[in-house]
Structures are given as structure tokens and as C-alpha cells.
Amino acid sequence: MHGCPGSTEDWDPIRSQLSQKYHVTAFDRPGHGFSSVAANSCNLDFNAGVTLEVIETLGLKDVLVVGHSYGAATALRIAIQNPSHIH
């Protein structure tokens, strides 16, 4: 996950390298890049929930969550609240 501010495009410089070994799924966090968000709903809990929804909706398995800046804080929130989802 990208930081704040930022977008999924922040991963472009290393996406091709990561894709050689991993299936890479990147998305704009709510309110960033090409996404939108309702006022006052952009916080760690909301971002963690959206991330889990992406993982579940896409049916991703054995997920390794990587985050930069605010994305790292969001990844940590997921790990704290849902340790069974994070490796």
C-alpha cells in the first residue's frame, strides 16, 4: 500500500521486479489516486477494512502485505486486528 499522499503509481518503479516472484495487487487507498472517499471516513480502521475487502473480494491467498508510510501503518492495523489474515 502506498503512503500519504500517494497512489498505486508509487509502486511503478519496483512493480516489475516484484512481479517476477509475486502476484502483485496494488490499489489506491480511499481518497487517493483515482479513488474517492466520504468525508471523515479516511482513518486506519477504514483503510484496513477496505484492504481486507480487496483481499477477500479477489480471493487472494497467502497474502504478504507491504506498505510504505501510511500504508505500513494500515498493514500494521490489519495485523493487530486480524492476525490470521497476515503472514
C-alpha positions in Angstrom: 0.0 0.0 0.0 1.1 3.5 -0.8 1.8 6.2 1.7 0.1 9.6 2.3 -0.1 11.3 0.0 0.4 8.9 -2.8 -1.2 6.4 -5.2 -0.7 3.0 -6.6 1.7 4.6 -9.1 4.2 4.9 -6.3 4.9 1.2 -6.8 5.7 1.5 -10.5 9.5 1.7 -10.1 9.6 -1.8 -8.4 6.4 -3.4 -9.6 8.0 -5.3 -12.5 10.7 -6.7 -10.2 8.2 -7.8 -7.6 6.0 -9.4 -10.3 8.9 -11.7 -11.2 8.3 -13.6 -8.0 4.9 -12.5 -6.7 1.4 -11.8 -7.9 1.2 -8.0 -7.2 -2.1 -6.4 -6.3 -1.9 -2.6 -5.7 -4.8 -0.2 -5.4 -5.4 3.4 -4.5 -6.3 3.8 -0.8 -9.6 5.6 -0.3 -9.3 9.3 -1.1 -6.0 8.9 -3.1 -5.1 8.5 -6.7 -8.3 7.7 -8.7 -10.4 6.7 -5.7 -12.9 8.7 -3.7 -14.0 8.6 -0.1 -16.7 10.1 2.0 -15.7 12.9 4.3 -14.2 11.9 7.7 -14.0 8.2 6.9 -10.3 8.1 6.0 -8.6 6.6 9.0 -6.5 3.5 9.8 -9.6 1.3 10.7 -11.4 2.3 7.5 -8.3 1.7 5.3 -7.6 -1.7 7.0 -11.2 -2.7 6.3 -11.0 -1.7 2.7 -7.8 -3.6 2.3 -9.4 -6.8 3.8 -12.3 -6.3 1.4 -10.0 -6.2 -1.6 -8.2 -9.4 -0.4 -11.5 -11.2 0.2 -13.2 -10.0 -3.0 -10.3 -11.0 -5.1 -9.9 -14.3 -3.3 -6.2 -13.7 -2.6 -4.5 -16.4 -0.6 -1.2 -16.4 1.3 -1.1 -12.6 1.2 2.0 -10.7 2.0 1.0 -7.1 2.8 3.6 -4.4 2.0 3.1 -0.8 2.9 5.0 2.4 2.8 4.4 5.3 5.2 0.7 5.4 6.0 0.4 2.1 4.0 2.7 0.5 6.6 0.6 1.8 9.4 -2.5 0.4 7.7 -0.8 -3.0 7.3 0.1 -3.0 11.0 -3.5 -2.2 11.9 -4.6 -5.2 9.8 -2.1 -7.4 11.6 -3.2 -6.3 15.0 -6.9 -6.6 14.3 -6.8 -9.7 12.1 -3.6 -11.7 12.8 -4.9 -14.8 11.0 -5.0 -12.8 7.7 -1.4 -11.7 7.8 1.8 -13.7 7.3 
